[in-house]
């Protein structure tokens, strides 16, 4: 069984015990988080598609780690104007592990 989850403007294909990184979720380490935006659920031959989300469907995840992503450099330059701008950014991330997938039948 797998689901397509939408969170933070991104979509993830997840199965039980998968680990994935999402934008920072304000919760404590080793606590459980319930994510509800399930777009699609597929189990063997049956498939449920949401419009846009499946009603009463959610996944339960365990918070493993709070970290930061790789540094991304934004460099802007205008020639012959003596104008340069260099800005760095690191995204705050949370690592989650899928514990349970609950789909209402």
C-alpha distances in whole Angstrom, upper triangle without the diagonal:
4,7,11,13,17,19,23,23,20,17,14,11,9,6,8,12,12,15,17,20,21,24,26,25,28,27,28,27,24,24,21,20,18,17,17,17,13,14,11,7,6,4,7,10,10,10,11,14,16,20,20,17,15,17,17,13,13,12,15,16,19,22,22,25,27,29,30,29,32,35,35,39,40,43,46,49,52,54,58,57,57,54,51,48,45,42,40,36,34,31,30,26,24,21,18,16,12,13,11,9,11,10,14,14
4,7,10,13,16,19,19,16,13,10,7,6,5,8,11,10,13,14,17,18,21,23,22,26,25,26,25,23,23,19,18,16,14,14,14,10,11,8,6,6,7,9,12,11,10,11,12,14,18,17,15,14,16,16,12,12,11,13,14,17,20,21,23,25,26,27,26,28,31,32,35,36,40,42,45,48,51,54,54,53,50,47,44,42,39,36,33,30,27,26,23,21,19,16,14,11,13,11,8,11,11,14,15
4,6,10,13,16,16,14,10,8,6,5,7,9,12,11,14,13,16,16,19,21,20,23,23,25,24,22,22,18,16,14,12,11,10,7,7,5,4,6,9,12,14,12,10,9,10,11,14,14,11,10,13,14,10,10,9,12,13,17,19,20,22,24,25,26,25,27,30,30,34,34,38,40,43,46,49,52,51,51,48,45,42,40,37,34,31,28,25,24,21,19,18,15,14,11,13,11,8,10,9,13,14
4,7,10,13,13,10,7,6,5,6,9,12,15,12,14,13,14,14,17,19,19,22,22,25,24,23,22,19,17,15,11,11,9,6,5,5,7,9,12,15,16,14,11,11,10,10,13,12,10,10,14,15,11,11,10,14,14,18,19,21,22,23,24,24,23,25,28,27,31,31,35,37,40,42,45,49,48,48,44,42,39,37,34,31,28,26,23,22,19,18,17,15,15,12,15,14,11,13,12,15,17
4,7,10,10,8,5,5,6,7,10,13,14,12,13,11,12,11,13,16,15,19,19,21,21,21,19,17,14,12,8,8,6,5,6,8,9,12,15,18,19,17,14,13,12,11,13,11,9,10,13,14,10,9,9,12,12,15,16,18,19,20,21,21,21,23,26,25,29,30,33,35,38,41,44,48,46,46,43,40,37,35,32,29,26,24,20,19,17,15,15,13,13,11,14,13,11,12,12,15,18
4,7,7,6,4,6,9,11,14,16,18,15,15,12,12,10,12,14,14,17,19,21,22,22,20,18,14,13,9,9,5,6,7,10,12,15,18,22,23,20,17,15,13,12,13,10,9,11,14,15,12,11,11,14,14,17,17,19,20,19,20,20,19,22,24,23,27,27,31,32,36,38,41,45,43,43,40,37,34,32,29,27,23,22,18,18,15,15,15,14,15,14,17,16,14,15,15,18,20
4,5,6,7,8,11,12,16,17,18,15,14,12,11,7,8,11,10,14,15,18,19,20,18,16,12,11,8,9,7,9,10,13,15,19,21,25,26,24,21,19,17,15,16,13,12,14,16,16,14,12,12,13,13,15,15,17,17,16,17,17,17,20,22,21,25,25,29,30,34,37,40,43,42,41,38,35,32,30,26,24,21,19,15,14,12,12,13,12,14,14,17,17,15,17,17,20,23
4,5,8,10,14,15,19,20,20,18,16,13,11,7,6,9,10,13,15,19,19,21,19,18,14,14,11,12,10,13,14,17,19,22,25,28,29,27,24,22,20,18,18,15,15,18,19,20,18,16,15,16,15,17,16,18,17,16,16,15,15,18,19,18,21,22,25,27,31,33,36,40,38,38,34,31,28,26,23,21,17,16,12,12,11,11,13,14,16,17,20,20,19,21,21,24,27
4,7,10,14,16,19,22,22,19,18,15,13,10,9,13,14,17,19,22,23,24,23,21,18,17,13,14,11,13,13,16,18,21,25,28,28,26,23,21,18,17,17,14,14,17,19,20,18,17,17,19,18,20,19,21,20,19,19,18,17,19,20,19,21,21,25,26,30,32,35,39,37,37,33,31,28,26,23,22,18,17,14,15,14,15,16,16,19,19,22,22,20,22,22,24,27
4,7,10,13,16,19,19,16,15,12,11,9,10,13,14,18,20,22,22,23,22,21,17,17,13,14,11,12,12,14,17,19,22,25,26,24,21,20,17,16,17,14,14,17,19,21,18,16,16,18,17,19,18,20,19,18,18,17,15,18,19,18,21,22,25,27,30,33,36,39,38,38,35,32,29,27,24,22,19,17,14,15,13,14,15,15,17,17,20,20,19,20,21,23,26
4,7,10,13,16,17,14,14,11,11,10,12,15,16,20,21,23,23,23,22,20,17,16,12,13,10,9,9,11,13,15,18,21,22,21,17,16,14,14,15,13,12,14,18,19,16,14,14,16,16,18,18,20,20,20,20,19,18,20,22,21,24,25,28,30,34,36,39,43,42,41,38,35,32,30,27,25,22,20,17,18,15,15,15,14,15,15,18,18,16,18,18,21,23
4,6,10,13,14,10,11,8,10,9,12,15,16,20,20,22,21,21,21,18,16,15,12,13,11,10,10,11,12,14,16,19,21,19,17,16,15,15,17,15,14,15,18,19,15,14,12,14,13,16,16,17,18,19,19,19,17,20,22,22,25,26,30,32,35,38,41,45,44,43,40,37,34,32,29,26,23,21,18,18,15,14,13,12,12,12,15,15,14,16,16,20,22
4,7,11,12,9,11,10,12,13,16,19,19,22,22,24,23,22,22,19,17,16,13,14,12,10,10,9,10,11,13,15,17,16,14,14,14,15,17,16,14,15,18,19,15,14,12,15,14,17,18,19,20,21,21,22,20,22,25,25,29,30,33,35,39,41,44,48,47,46,43,40,37,35,32,30,26,24,21,21,18,17,15,13,13,11,14,14,12,15,15,19,20
4,7,9,6,8,9,12,13,16,18,18,21,21,22,21,19,19,16,15,14,12,13,13,10,11,11,10,11,12,15,17,16,15,15,15,16,19,18,15,15,18,18,14,12,10,12,11,14,15,16,18,20,20,22,21,23,26,27,30,32,35,37,41,44,46,50,49,49,45,42,39,37,34,31,28,25,22,21,17,16,13,11,10,8,11,11,9,13,13,17,19
4,6,6,9,11,14,15,19,21,20,23,22,23,21,19,19,17,16,15,14,15,15,12,14,12,10,10,10,13,16,16,14,15,16,18,21,20,18,16,19,18,14,13,10,11,11,14,16,17,19,21,22,24,23,26,29,30,33,35,38,41,44,47,50,54,53,52,49,46,43,40,37,34,31,28,25,24,20,18,15,12,10,7,9,9,8,12,13,17,18
4,6,9,11,15,16,20,21,20,23,21,21,19,17,17,14,14,14,14,15,16,14,16,15,12,13,12,14,18,17,17,17,19,20,23,22,19,18,20,18,15,12,9,10,10,12,14,15,18,21,22,24,24,27,30,31,35,37,40,43,46,50,52,56,55,54,51,48,44,41,38,35,32,29,26,24,20,18,15,11,8,5,6,6,7,11,13,17,18
4,7,10,13,15,19,20,19,21,19,19,17,14,15,14,14,15,15,17,18,17,19,18,16,16,16,18,21,21,20,21,22,23,26,25,22,21,23,21,17,15,11,11,9,10,12,12,15,18,20,22,22,25,28,30,33,36,39,42,45,49,51,55,54,53,49,46,43,40,37,33,30,27,24,22,19,16,12,9,6,5,6,8,10,14,16,20,22
4,7,10,13,16,18,17,20,19,19,17,15,16,15,14,15,14,17,17,16,17,17,15,16,16,18,21,21,20,20,21,22,25,23,21,20,23,21,18,15,12,12,10,11,12,12,14,17,18,20,19,21,25,26,30,32,36,38,42,45,47,51,50,49,46,43,40,37,34,30,27,24,21,20,16,14,10,8,6,6,8,10,11,15,17,21,23
4,7,10,14,15,15,18,17,17,14,13,15,14,13,15,14,17,17,17,19,19,18,19,20,22,25,24,23,23,23,23,26,24,22,22,24,23,19,16,13,12,9,9,10,9,11,13,14,16,15,18,22,23,27,29,33,36,39,42,45,48,47,46,43,40,37,33,30,27,24,20,18,16,13,10,7,6,4,7,10,12,14,17,20,23,26
4,7,10,12,13,16,16,17,15,15,16,14,13,14,13,16,16,15,17,18,18,19,21,23,26,25,23,23,22,22,25,22,20,21,23,23,19,16,13,13,10,11,10,10,10,12,12,13,13,15,19,20,24,26,29,32,36,39,41,45,44,43,40,36,33,30,27,24,21,17,15,14,10,8,6,5,7,9,12,14,15,18,20,24,26
4,7,9,10,14,14,15,14,15,16,15,13,15,13,16,16,17,18,19,20,22,24,26,29,28,25,25,24,23,25,23,21,22,24,24,21,18,15,15,12,12,10,10,9,9,9,10,9,12,16,17,21,23,26,29,32,36,38,42,41,40,36,33,30,27,24,20,17,14,11,10,6,6,4,6,9,11,15,17,17,20,22,26,28
4,6,8,12,13,15,14,16,15,15,12,13,11,14,13,15,17,18,20,22,24,27,29,28,25,24,23,21,23,20,19,20,22,22,19,16,14,14,12,12,11,12,11,10,10,11,10,14,16,17,20,22,26,28,32,35,38,41,40,39,35,32,29,26,23,20,16,13,10,9,6,5,7,8,11,12,16,17,17,20,22,25,28
4,6,10,12,14,15,17,16,16,13,15,13,15,15,17,18,21,22,25,27,30,32,31,28,26,25,23,24,21,20,22,24,23,21,18,17,16,14,15,12,13,12,10,10,9,10,13,15,15,19,20,24,26,30,33,36,39,37,36,33,30,26,24,20,17,14,11,7,6,5,6,9,10,14,16,19,20,20,22,24,27,30
4,6,9,11,12,14,14,14,12,14,13,16,16,19,21,23,25,27,29,33,35,33,30,28,27,25,26,24,22,24,25,24,22,19,17,16,14,14,10,12,10,7,8,9,11,14,16,17,20,21,25,28,31,34,38,41,39,37,34,31,27,25,21,18,14,12,8,5,4,5,9,10,14,16,19,21,21,23,25,28,31
4,6,9,10,13,11,11,9,11,11,14,15,17,20,22,23,26,28,31,34,32,29,27,26,24,25,22,20,22,23,21,20,16,15,14,12,11,9,11,10,9,11,12,14,18,20,21,24,25,29,31,35,38,41,44,42,41,37,34,31,28,25,22,18,15,12,9,8,6,9,10,13,15,17,18,19,21,23,25,29
4,7,10,12,11,12,10,12,13,16,17,20,23,26,26,29,31,35,37,35,32,30,29,27,28,25,23,24,25,23,22,18,17,15,14,13,10,13,11,9,12,14,16,20,21,23,26,27,31,33,36,39,43,46,43,42,38,36,32,29,26,23,20,17,14,11,10,9,12,12,16,17,19,20,21,23,25,27,31
4,7,9,7,8,8,11,13,16,18,20,24,26,26,29,30,33,36,34,32,30,29,27,29,26,24,25,24,22,21,18,16,13,11,10,8,10,10,9,13,15,18,22,24,25,28,30,34,36,40,43,46,49,47,45,42,39,35,33,29,26,22,20,17,13,12,9,11,11,14,15,16,18,20,21,24,26,30
4,6,6,9,10,13,15,19,21,23,26,28,28,31,31,35,37,36,34,32,32,30,32,30,27,27,27,25,23,20,18,15,12,10,7,9,9,9,13,16,19,22,24,27,30,32,35,38,41,45,48,51,48,47,43,40,37,34,30,27,24,21,18,14,13,10,12,12,14,16,16,19,21,23,26,28,32
4,5,9,10,14,16,20,22,23,27,28,27,30,30,33,36,35,33,32,32,31,33,30,28,28,28,26,24,20,17,14,11,8,5,6,6,8,11,15,18,21,24,26,29,32,35,38,42,45,48,51,49,47,44,41,37,34,31,27,24,20,18,15,13,10,10,10,12,14,15,18,20,22,26,28,32
4,7,9,13,15,19,21,23,26,27,26,28,28,31,34,33,31,30,31,30,32,30,27,27,27,24,22,19,16,12,9,6,5,6,8,11,14,18,20,24,26,29,32,34,38,41,44,48,51,54,52,50,47,44,40,37,34,30,27,23,21,18,15,11,11,9,10,12,12,15,18,20,23,26,29
4,7,10,13,17,19,21,24,25,25,27,27,30,33,31,30,29,29,28,30,28,25,24,24,22,20,16,14,10,8,6,6,8,11,12,16,19,21,25,28,30,33,35,39,41,45,48,51,54,52,51,48,44,41,38,34,31,28,24,21,18,16,12,12,10,11,12,11,14,16,18,21,24,27
4,7,10,13,16,17,21,22,21,23,24,27,30,28,26,25,25,24,26,25,21,21,21,18,16,12,10,7,6,5,6,10,12,14,17,20,22,26,28,30,34,35,39,42,45,48,52,55,53,52,48,45,41,39,35,32,28,25,22,19,16,12,12,9,10,10,9,10,13,14,18,20,23
4,6,10,13,14,18,19,19,22,23,26,28,26,25,23,23,21,23,21,18,18,18,16,14,10,8,6,5,6,7,11,13,14,17,19,21,25,27,28,32,33,37,39,43,46,49,52,50,49,46,43,39,37,33,30,27,23,20,17,15,11,11,9,10,10,10,11,12,13,16,18,22
4,7,10,11,15,16,16,19,20,24,26,24,22,19,20,18,20,18,15,14,14,12,10,7,6,5,6,9,11,14,16,17,20,22,23,27,29,30,33,34,38,40,44,47,50,53,52,51,47,44,41,38,35,32,28,26,22,19,17,14,14,11,11,10,10,10,10,10,13,15,19
4,6,8,12,13,14,17,19,23,24,22,19,17,17,15,17,15,12,12,12,11,9,6,5,7,8,11,12,15,17,17,20,21,22,25,27,28,31,32,36,38,41,44,47,51,49,48,45,42,39,36,33,30,27,24,20,18,16,13,14,11,12,10,11,11,10,10,12,15,18
4,6,9,12,12,16,18,22,23,20,17,15,14,12,13,12,8,9,9,8,6,4,7,9,11,14,16,19,21,21,23,24,24,28,30,30,33,34,37,39,43,45,49,52,50,50,46,44,40,38,35,33,29,27,23,21,19,17,17,14,15,13,14,12,10,10,10,12,16
4,6,9,11,15,18,21,22,19,16,13,12,9,11,9,6,8,9,10,8,7,9,12,13,17,18,20,22,21,23,24,23,27,29,28,31,32,35,37,40,43,46,49,48,48,44,42,38,36,33,31,27,26,22,21,19,17,18,15,16,14,16,15,12,12,12,14,17
4,6,7,11,14,17,18,15,12,10,9,7,10,8,5,6,8,9,6,7,8,12,13,17,19,21,23,23,25,25,25,28,30,30,33,33,37,38,42,44,48,51,50,50,46,44,40,38,35,33,30,28,24,23,20,19,18,16,16,13,15,13,10,10,9,12,14
4,7,10,14,17,17,14,11,8,6,5,8,6,5,6,10,12,9,10,12,15,17,20,22,24,25,26,27,27,26,28,31,30,33,33,37,38,41,43,46,50,49,49,46,43,40,38,35,33,30,28,25,25,22,21,21,19,19,16,18,16,13,13,11,13,15
4,7,10,13,13,11,7,6,5,6,9,9,8,7,11,12,10,11,12,16,17,21,23,25,26,27,28,29,28,30,32,32,35,35,39,40,44,46,49,52,51,52,48,46,43,41,38,36,33,31,27,27,24,23,22,19,19,16,18,15,12,12,10,12,13
4,7,10,11,8,6,5,7,9,12,12,10,8,11,12,9,10,11,15,16,20,22,24,26,28,29,30,29,31,34,34,37,38,41,43,46,49,52,55,54,54,51,48,45,43,40,38,35,32,29,28,25,23,22,19,18,14,16,13,9,10,8,10,11
4,7,7,6,4,6,9,12,15,16,14,12,15,15,12,14,14,17,19,22,24,26,28,30,31,32,31,33,36,36,39,40,43,45,48,51,53,57,56,56,53,50,47,45,42,40,37,34,31,31,27,26,24,21,19,16,17,14,11,12,10,12,12
4,6,5,6,9,12,15,18,19,17,14,16,16,14,15,15,17,19,22,25,26,29,31,32,34,33,35,38,38,42,43,46,48,51,54,57,60,60,59,56,53,50,48,45,43,39,37,34,33,29,27,25,22,20,16,17,14,11,12,10,12,11
4,6,8,11,14,18,21,22,20,18,20,20,17,19,18,21,22,25,28,29,32,34,35,36,35,37,40,40,44,45,48,50,53,56,58,62,62,61,58,55,53,50,48,45,42,39,36,36,32,30,28,25,22,19,19,17,14,15,14,16,14
4,7,10,13,17,20,21,20,17,20,20,18,20,20,23,25,28,31,32,35,37,38,39,37,39,42,42,45,46,49,51,54,57,59,63,62,62,59,56,54,52,49,47,44,41,38,38,34,33,30,28,25,22,22,20,17,17,15,16,14
4,7,10,13,17,18,17,14,16,17,15,17,18,21,24,27,30,31,34,35,37,38,37,39,42,41,45,45,49,50,53,56,58,62,61,61,58,56,53,51,48,46,42,40,37,36,33,31,29,26,24,21,21,18,15,15,12,13,11
4,7,10,13,14,13,11,14,15,13,15,16,20,22,26,28,30,32,33,34,35,34,36,39,38,42,42,45,47,50,52,55,59,58,58,55,52,50,48,45,43,39,37,34,34,31,29,27,25,23,20,21,18,14,14,11,12,11
4,7,10,11,10,7,10,12,10,13,15,19,21,25,27,29,31,32,34,34,33,36,38,38,41,41,44,46,49,51,54,58,57,57,54,51,48,46,44,42,38,36,33,32,29,28,27,24,23,19,20,17,13,12,9,10,9
4,7,8,8,7,10,13,11,14,16,19,21,25,27,29,31,31,33,33,32,34,36,35,38,38,42,43,46,48,51,55,54,54,51,48,46,44,41,39,36,34,31,31,28,27,26,24,23,20,22,19,15,14,11,12,12
4,5,4,4,7,11,10,12,15,18,21,24,26,28,30,30,32,32,31,33,35,34,37,37,41,42,45,47,50,53,52,53,49,47,44,43,40,38,35,33,30,29,27,26,26,23,23,20,22,19,15,14,11,12,13
3,5,7,9,13,12,15,18,21,23,27,28,31,32,32,33,33,32,35,36,35,38,37,40,41,44,46,49,53,51,52,48,46,44,42,40,38,35,34,30,30,28,27,28,26,26,23,25,22,19,18,15,15,16
4,7,9,13,12,14,16,20,21,25,26,29,30,29,30,30,29,32,33,32,35,34,38,38,42,43,47,50,49,49,46,44,41,39,37,35,32,31,27,27,25,25,25,23,24,22,24,21,18,17,15,16,17
4,6,9,8,10,13,16,18,22,23,26,27,27,29,29,28,31,33,32,35,35,39,40,43,45,48,52,50,51,47,45,42,40,37,35,32,30,27,26,24,23,23,21,21,19,20,18,15,14,11,12,14
4,7,6,9,12,15,18,22,23,26,28,28,30,31,30,33,35,35,38,38,42,43,46,49,52,55,54,54,50,48,45,43,40,38,35,33,29,28,26,24,24,21,21,18,19,16,13,11,8,9,11
4,6,9,12,15,18,22,24,27,29,29,32,33,32,36,38,37,40,40,44,45,49,51,54,57,56,56,52,50,47,45,42,40,36,35,31,30,27,25,25,23,22,19,20,17,13,11,9,8,10
4,7,10,13,16,20,22,25,27,28,30,32,32,35,38,38,41,41,45,46,50,52,56,59,57,57,54,51,48,46,43,40,37,35,31,29,27,24,24,21,21,17,17,14,11,8,7,6,9
4,7,10,13,17,19,22,25,26,28,29,29,33,35,35,38,39,43,44,48,50,54,57,55,55,52,49,46,44,40,38,34,32,28,27,24,22,21,18,17,14,14,11,8,6,5,6,9
4,7,10,13,16,19,21,22,24,26,26,30,32,32,36,37,40,42,46,49,52,55,54,53,50,47,44,41,38,35,32,29,25,24,21,18,18,14,14,11,11,9,6,5,7,9,13
4,6,10,13,15,18,19,22,24,24,27,30,31,34,36,39,41,45,48,51,54,53,52,49,46,42,40,37,34,30,27,24,22,19,16,15,11,10,7,8,6,4,6,8,12,15
4,7,10,13,16,17,20,23,23,27,30,31,34,36,40,42,46,49,52,55,54,53,49,46,43,40,37,34,30,27,23,21,18,14,13,10,9,6,6,5,7,8,11,14,17
4,7,9,12,14,17,19,20,24,27,28,32,33,37,40,43,46,49,53,51,50,47,44,40,37,34,31,27,24,21,18,15,11,10,6,5,4,5,7,9,11,15,18,21
4,6,9,12,15,18,19,23,26,28,31,33,37,40,43,47,50,53,51,50,47,43,40,37,33,30,27,23,20,17,14,10,9,6,5,7,7,10,12,15,18,21,24
4,6,8,11,15,16,20,23,25,28,30,34,37,40,44,47,50,48,47,44,40,37,34,30,27,23,20,17,14,11,7,6,5,7,9,10,13,15,18,21,24,27
4,7,10,13,15,18,21,24,27,30,33,36,40,43,46,49,48,46,43,40,36,33,30,26,23,19,17,14,11,8,5,6,7,10,12,15,18,20,24,27,30
4,6,10,12,15,18,21,24,27,30,33,37,40,43,46,45,43,40,36,33,30,26,23,20,16,14,11,8,6,5,7,10,13,15,18,21,23,26,29,33
4,7,10,14,16,18,22,24,28,30,34,37,40,43,42,40,37,33,30,27,23,20,17,13,11,8,6,5,6,9,13,16,18,21,22,25,28,31,34
4,7,10,12,15,18,21,24,27,31,34,37,40,39,37,34,30,27,23,20,17,14,10,9,6,5,6,8,11,15,18,20,23,25,27,30,33,36
4,7,9,11,15,17,21,24,27,31,33,36,35,33,30,26,23,20,16,13,10,6,6,5,5,8,10,14,17,20,23,26,27,29,32,35,38
4,6,9,12,15,18,22,25,29,31,34,33,31,28,25,22,18,15,12,9,5,5,6,7,10,11,15,18,20,24,26,27,30,31,35,38
4,6,10,13,16,19,23,26,28,32,31,29,26,23,20,16,14,10,8,6,8,10,10,13,14,18,21,24,27,29,30,33,35,38,41
4,7,10,13,16,19,23,25,28,27,25,23,19,16,12,10,6,6,5,8,11,12,16,17,21,24,27,30,32,33,36,37,41,43
4,7,10,13,16,20,22,26,25,23,20,17,14,11,8,6,5,6,9,12,14,18,19,23,26,28,32,34,34,36,37,41,43
4,6,10,13,16,19,22,21,19,17,13,10,7,6,5,7,9,12,15,18,21,23,26,29,32,35,37,37,40,41,44,47
4,7,10,13,16,20,18,17,14,11,8,6,5,6,8,11,14,17,20,23,25,28,32,34,37,39,39,41,42,45,47
4,7,10,13,16,15,14,11,7,6,4,6,9,11,15,17,21,23,27,29,32,35,37,41,43,42,45,45,48,51
4,7,10,13,12,11,8,6,5,6,9,12,14,18,20,23,26,30,32,35,38,40,44,45,45,47,47,50,52
4,6,9,9,8,6,5,6,9,12,15,18,21,23,27,30,33,35,38,42,44,47,49,48,50,51,54,56
4,7,6,7,5,7,9,12,15,18,21,25,27,30,33,37,39,42,45,47,50,52,51,53,53,56,58
4,5,7,7,9,12,15,18,21,24,27,30,33,36,40,42,45,48,49,53,55,54,56,56,59,61
4,6,8,11,14,17,20,24,27,30,33,36,39,43,45,48,51,53,57,58,57,60,60,63,65
4,5,9,12,15,19,22,25,29,31,35,37,41,44,47,50,52,55,57,56,58,59,61,64
4,7,10,13,17,20,23,27,30,33,36,40,42,45,49,51,54,56,56,58,58,61,64
4,7,10,14,17,20,24,26,30,33,36,39,42,45,47,51,53,52,54,55,57,60
4,7,10,14,17,20,23,26,29,33,35,39,42,44,48,49,49,51,52,55,57
4,7,10,13,17,20,23,26,30,32,35,39,41,44,46,46,48,49,52,54
4,7,10,14,17,20,23,27,29,32,36,38,41,43,43,46,47,50,52
4,7,10,13,16,19,23,26,29,32,35,38,40,40,42,43,46,49
4,7,10,13,16,20,22,26,29,32,35,37,37,40,41,44,47
4,7,10,13,16,19,22,26,28,31,33,34,36,37,40,43
4,7,9,13,15,19,22,25,28,30,31,33,35,38,41
4,6,10,13,16,19,22,25,27,27,30,31,34,37
4,7,10,13,17,20,22,25,25,28,30,33,36
4,7,10,13,16,19,21,22,25,27,30,33
4,6,10,13,15,18,19,22,24,27,30
4,7,10,13,16,17,20,23,26,29
4,7,9,12,14,17,19,23,26
4,6,9,11,15,18,21,24
4,6,8,11,14,17,20
4,7,10,14,17,19
4,6,10,13,15
4,7,10,12
4,7,9
4,6
4
